[in-house]
Amino acid sequence: MILLAVSLSFPLSSWGQSQNFKNGETLEIEDAIIKELINSYVDTVKLDKILTYGIEAMLNRLDPYTVYIPEEDQEGLEMMLSGTYGGIGAIIYKRPGQGVIINEPYEGSPATKAGLQPGDMILTIDGEEVFDLESAECSNRMKGKPGTDVRFKIKKVRTGDTVDIKVTRERIHLPDIEYAGMIDDSTGYIRLTGFTAGAAEDMRKKVISLKKEGMERMVLDLRGNGGGAMNEAVDIASIFLPKNTLVVSAKGRGNAPVAEYRTRLDPVDTEMPLLVLIDGASASSSEIVAGAIQDLDRGLIMGTRSYGKGLVQSIRPLPYNGQLKVTTARYYTPSGRCVQALDYSNRRSDGSVGYVPDSLRKEFKTAGGRTVKDGGGISPDVEIPVQEYSRIVYSLVLNGIIEEYTLDYVAKHDSIAAPEDFRLSEKDFEDFVGFAASKEFDYRSQAKALLDEMKKAIEDEGLGHLVGAQADSLAKAVDLSKEEIILHHKDQIIPFIEEEIVVRYYFQPAGVKVRLRTDRQLHEALEKWAATPSCPVAVPDKGS
């Protein structure tokens, strides 16, 4: 990324004399207000905090992506750009007044090398107890400069022994490729979760490797991928497109052209059938890749409409080692469409923004002559709805019930079967039902929750004497116990438990492998893809 200094001048040629005068007047008023607050306000004014709030409020009026990053938050910026940080490489789990649980150590991380296992409890960090600390503070103390040591007092999950462990921090890189593998004899699958530095190089290697394994067609899964660096998106597109192909262009203020981004590397394969999966959380660089593949008719896009973030951010240096991440352009796919969904340039009087209306969305033609529209994200060639889950599943996940049970399971089992063979037994699920039933959480079904809202509305409107009895009778009919509601949705719940357990023994890629077994959206996409002329390959068995 190009780093340029921020200018606070207002050239007459750009703004005109009247606008220049108005801006200067506003800045003078702001300066006068600050001086009066310092001299006259009844309490001591913490000017640094006030000005920081002011900066945040000012930038928030523009768009959510233009933000000020002070020096102390540079680690977060580095994490966003490179996917790396200095630490021990583990996800932790903490409840108030308790020790820090090692929830999930990363494969090959310092935590794993030091023998830390899921369920191990950290009692002290560098000699200080952690019971009264928040999770974020514990995490910050575990992070640090690579090569430095951090010392823990650990209560081991299986033996109960208390041991002292020294872990040497390393540069931790969270891979953008969550999983890459063959889902049948001829179909390769890559799940990409980000676009940080090195993502394209890693993906190129994975594609070459899968082709050697017999891949004849490929699924690129961009569901949930919120994007990242534009150059990584262009280089990923270059794996499938001829060299010097236009992938994306950028236009700045006044719709002036800023740059064109073309593939600069030789492709790996420009003919292999390609399926790209997207959803409502696929954004930014994900939309650049999907838009280019769609516009150039290089593959099929399936799933649901993407998020619609067609804005480009650049990083500019500020005084005192701060940074400004500022929106400098809009990007456009090869056919000339912008996928930006929200119109930040036309805010309502209350400060809110609306979606680009359908009436203003222009139509464009792809390389193959198909019609596509701009604005509102990338619309898939084939719409496949996301899998819906019951309310109890979300409640079990968000309240950490499945996570807690997983750690309890790990404490009792030294090993499990290989990921492709592991299945939760009936006895294990019975144990889970009992475990979950002992926890306090909202276990109401969707029907019960809606009925509870209806009963409240009836009471608020004073209609209880008319329909109260009927509502009570209906609510009672769907008022199931924790055990009953969990058993009723057993088939939805078990895959979540199996994935979480497998991850603790075989790390994240194995968890994705388990998830694919029950990924209905993926299996439906494969079935529909196999029926198209662009994919003369048999659909894989759902159970594979």
SVG drawing of the C-alpha trace seen along z (x, -y; Angstrom):
<svg xmlns="http://www.w3.org/2000/svg" viewBox="-63 -33 77 78">
<polyline fill="none" stroke="black" stroke-width="0.4" points="0.0,0.0 1.2,-3.5 1.6,-5.7 0.9,-9.4 0.9,-12.3 -2.5,-13.9 -2.9,-17.5 -5.2,-19.9 -4.9,-22.7 -7.8,-23.6 -6.6,-24.7 -8.7,-27.4 -8.6,-25.5 -10.4,-22.5 -12.8,-24.1 -13.4,-27.7 -12.9,-30.8 -16.2,-30.6 -15.8,-27.0 -12.2,-27.7 -13.4,-30.6 -16.2,-28.5 -13.7,-25.7 -11.3,-28.2 -14.2,-29.8 -15.3,-26.4 -11.8,-25.5 -11.4,-28.9 -14.7,-28.3 -13.6,-24.8 -10.3,-26.2 -12.2,-28.9 -14.5,-26.4 -11.6,-24.2 -9.9,-27.2 -13.1,-28.2 -13.6,-24.7 -10.0,-24.6 -10.4,-28.0 -14.0,-28.1 -15.6,-24.6 -16.6,-23.8 -14.6,-20.6 -11.1,-19.7 -11.4,-18.9 -9.6,-15.8 -9.0,-17.3 -7.3,-14.3 -10.5,-12.2 -12.8,-14.9 -10.8,-15.4 -10.6,-11.6 -14.4,-11.4 -14.6,-14.3 -12.4,-12.7 -14.3,-9.4 -17.7,-11.3 -16.4,-13.3 -15.1,-10.2 -18.2,-8.2 -20.2,-10.8 -18.3,-9.6 -18.4,-5.8 -17.7,-3.0 -14.3,-2.2 -12.6,-5.6 -11.1,-5.4 -8.3,-6.9 -5.8,-4.4 -3.6,-5.8 -0.2,-4.5 -1.3,-2.2 -3.7,-0.4 -1.1,0.3 -1.1,4.0 -4.7,4.2 -3.8,2.6 -0.9,5.1 -3.3,7.9 -5.8,6.6 -3.2,6.2 -1.0,9.2 -3.0,11.6 0.0,11.8 0.7,10.9 3.2,11.8 2.0,14.3 1.6,18.0 -1.0,18.9 -4.1,20.0 -7.8,19.1 -8.6,18.6 -11.8,19.0 -12.5,17.0 -15.3,16.6 -15.2,13.9 -13.4,15.1 -12.0,18.2 -8.7,19.2 -8.0,18.8 -8.9,21.9 -6.9,22.9 -9.8,23.3 -8.0,24.0 -4.3,23.9 -3.3,23.4 -1.5,26.1 2.3,25.7 2.0,22.7 4.2,22.0 1.3,23.1 1.2,26.5 4.9,26.9 4.9,26.2 2.4,29.0 -0.6,26.9 -3.9,28.7 -7.5,27.7 -9.0,27.5 -5.7,26.7 -6.3,23.8 -3.9,20.9 -3.7,19.8 -0.9,17.1 0.7,15.2 4.3,14.1 3.6,14.7 0.3,12.7 -3.0,14.4 -5.6,14.1 -8.9,14.7 -9.8,11.0 -8.7,10.1 -10.8,9.7 -10.3,11.9 -8.9,9.1 -6.3,8.2 -5.2,11.8 -4.9,12.0 -2.8,8.8 -0.4,10.2 0.1,13.3 0.9,11.3 4.3,9.7 7.4,9.4 8.4,12.6 11.4,14.3 10.3,13.1 9.1,15.6 5.9,15.7 5.6,18.0 2.4,19.7 1.3,21.7 -1.0,24.3 -3.5,26.8 -3.5,29.7 -6.9,30.8 -6.5,34.5 -4.2,35.1 -5.1,32.1 -1.4,31.5 -0.2,27.9 2.9,27.2 5.1,24.3 5.4,23.8 7.6,21.3 6.4,20.4 8.5,18.5 6.4,16.1 6.5,16.3 5.1,14.4 1.7,16.0 0.2,16.0 -3.5,16.9 -3.8,18.6 -6.3,17.3 -6.9,20.8 -8.9,22.5 -9.1,25.7 -8.0,27.2 -8.7,30.7 -10.5,33.1 -14.2,33.6 -14.3,36.5 -12.0,38.0 -12.2,35.1 -13.5,32.1 -11.2,29.8 -12.3,27.4 -10.6,24.4 -12.2,22.3 -10.6,18.8 -11.4,16.7 -9.3,13.5 -7.0,11.6 -4.0,10.8 -0.4,10.7 0.6,14.0 -3.0,15.3 -2.6,15.4 0.7,17.2 -0.7,19.8 -3.7,20.4 -1.7,20.8 0.3,23.5 -2.8,25.2 -4.4,25.2 -1.3,26.7 -1.2,29.3 -4.8,30.3 -4.4,30.6 -1.6,33.1 -4.1,35.0 -6.5,35.3 -8.6,32.1 -10.7,31.6 -13.0,29.0 -12.8,26.6 -15.0,25.0 -13.7,21.7 -15.7,21.0 -15.8,17.2 -18.8,17.5 -18.2,15.3 -15.0,13.8 -15.1,10.1 -12.2,9.2 -8.8,7.6 -6.0,6.4 -7.0,5.7 -3.7,6.8 -4.2,10.2 -7.6,10.4 -6.1,9.6 -3.4,12.2 -5.9,14.8 -8.0,14.0 -4.7,14.4 -4.7,18.1 -7.7,18.6 -7.5,15.8 -5.0,15.1 -2.1,12.7 -2.9,9.0 -6.7,9.5 -8.5,6.6 -9.8,7.7 -10.9,4.4 -10.6,0.7 -10.8,-2.2 -12.4,-5.6 -11.9,-8.4 -13.5,-11.8 -15.7,-13.0 -15.6,-9.5 -12.1,-10.2 -10.2,-7.1 -7.5,-6.2 -6.1,-2.9 -6.7,0.4 -5.6,3.7 -4.7,6.5 -3.4,10.0 0.3,9.8 1.2,13.5 0.8,16.5 -2.3,18.5 -2.4,22.0 -5.5,23.1 -7.8,21.0 -10.1,23.9 -10.9,25.9 -14.6,25.6 -14.8,23.2 -17.6,22.7 -17.5,19.7 -19.7,19.7 -20.7,16.4 -23.2,15.2 -24.2,12.0 -21.0,11.8 -18.8,12.1 -17.4,8.5 -14.8,6.3 -12.0,8.4 -14.3,11.4 -16.6,9.4 -13.7,8.4 -12.8,12.0 -16.4,13.1 -17.3,10.1 -14.3,10.8 -15.0,14.5 -18.7,13.7 -18.1,10.8 -15.5,12.8 -17.6,15.9 -14.8,17.9 -17.0,19.8 -20.3,19.9 -21.3,17.9 -23.7,19.6 -25.2,18.9 -26.8,15.7 -26.1,12.0 -22.9,10.7 -22.6,7.8 -22.0,4.9 -18.8,3.1 -17.4,1.4 -15.1,-1.1 -11.3,-1.2 -9.3,-2.2 -5.7,-3.5 -3.5,-3.9 -2.1,-7.4 0.5,-8.3 -0.4,-10.9 1.6,-12.8 2.7,-10.9 2.8,-7.6 -1.0,-7.5 -2.6,-6.2 -5.7,-7.1 -7.5,-4.4 -9.4,-6.5 -11.8,-5.6 -10.1,-7.0 -12.0,-5.3 -14.8,-3.0 -14.0,0.1 -15.6,1.5 -15.7,5.0 -14.4,5.7 -17.9,4.9 -17.9,1.5 -20.3,2.2 -19.8,1.0 -21.1,3.4 -21.4,0.8 -24.7,1.3 -25.0,-1.6 -25.0,-5.2 -22.9,-7.1 -22.6,-10.2 -26.4,-10.9 -27.1,-10.6 -30.5,-11.3 -31.2,-14.2 -30.8,-11.9 -27.4,-10.8 -28.6,-7.3 -27.8,-5.9 -30.0,-3.8 -29.3,-1.2 -28.8,-2.1 -32.4,-1.8 -33.1,0.8 -34.3,-2.0 -30.7,-3.4 -28.9,-0.1 -27.5,0.1 -27.4,3.2 -24.2,4.5 -23.2,7.3 -20.7,10.1 -18.1,11.4 -20.6,14.1 -23.5,11.7 -25.4,12.3 -27.0,9.4 -25.8,8.3 -26.6,5.3 -24.4,3.0 -25.1,1.9 -26.2,4.2 -23.4,6.6 -22.8,9.6 -25.9,11.4 -25.2,15.2 -25.9,16.9 -27.7,19.5 -29.5,18.6 -29.1,21.2 -30.5,20.2 -28.3,20.5 -29.1,23.3 -31.5,22.3 -31.0,23.5 -33.4,23.7 -33.4,21.1 -32.0,23.7 -28.9,24.3 -28.0,20.6 -28.7,20.4 -26.4,23.4 -23.6,21.9 -23.9,18.3 -24.2,19.2 -21.0,21.3 -22.8,24.6 -21.4,26.6 -18.0,25.1 -18.1,26.0 -19.2,29.5 -16.4,29.9 -13.8,29.0 -15.5,31.4 -15.4,34.1 -11.7,33.5 -10.8,33.8 -12.3,37.3 -10.9,38.6 -7.2,38.9 -7.9,39.4 -10.6,39.8 -11.0,41.4 -9.7,39.7 -11.8,36.7 -13.4,38.6 -14.4,41.4 -15.4,39.6 -19.1,39.6 -20.7,38.6 -22.1,41.8 -25.6,42.0 -24.2,42.2 -22.2,39.1 -25.2,37.2 -27.2,38.3 -24.3,36.9 -24.6,33.6 -28.3,33.4 -27.7,33.8 -24.8,31.3 -26.9,28.7 -29.9,29.2 -27.9,28.3 -27.0,24.8 -28.9,21.6 -29.7,20.3 -32.7,19.3 -33.8,22.7 -37.2,21.6 -38.2,22.7 -38.9,20.1 -42.7,20.8 -42.5,20.3 -40.5,17.1 -43.0,15.7 -45.9,16.7 -44.3,15.1 -44.1,11.8 -47.7,12.2 -48.9,12.7 -47.0,9.6 -48.6,7.6 -52.1,9.0 -51.4,7.8 -50.1,4.4 -53.3,3.8 -55.6,5.0 -56.9,7.9 -56.2,10.6 -59.8,11.1 -60.7,11.8 -57.9,14.1 -55.7,14.8 -56.9,18.3 -56.4,19.4 -52.9,17.9 -52.0,19.6 -53.2,22.9 -51.2,22.6 -48.1,21.5 -48.4,24.5 -48.5,26.8 -45.1,25.7 -43.5,25.2 -41.0,28.0 -38.3,28.8 -34.6,28.3 -34.2,32.0 -37.2,32.2 -36.2,29.3 -32.6,30.5 -33.7,34.0 -36.1,32.6 -33.3,30.8 -30.7,33.6 -29.8,33.8 -29.0,30.1 -27.0,30.0 -24.8,33.1 -22.7,31.7 -21.8,28.6 -20.6,30.8 -18.6,33.1 -16.9,30.2 -15.9,28.6 -14.5,31.9 -12.5,32.7 -11.0,29.2 -9.6,29.8 -7.7,32.9 -6.8,32.2 -7.0,28.4 -9.1,26.1 -8.7,27.7 -10.1,31.0 -13.1,29.2 -13.9,27.8 -13.6,31.3 -16.3,32.4 -18.5,29.4 -18.6,30.2 -20.4,33.5 -23.5,31.6 -23.1,28.4 -26.4,28.4 -25.7,25.3 -22.5,26.8 -24.1,30.1 -27.0,28.4 -24.6,26.2 -22.6,29.2 -25.8,31.0 -26.9,27.9 -23.4,27.4 -23.1,31.0 -26.3,30.4 -24.8,27.5 -22.8,27.8 -19.9,26.0 -19.2,28.9 -19.2,32.4 -18.2,34.1 -20.5,36.4 -21.7,35.0 -20.0,36.4 -21.8,38.6 -23.2,36.4 -21.7,38.7 -18.2,38.3"/>
</svg>
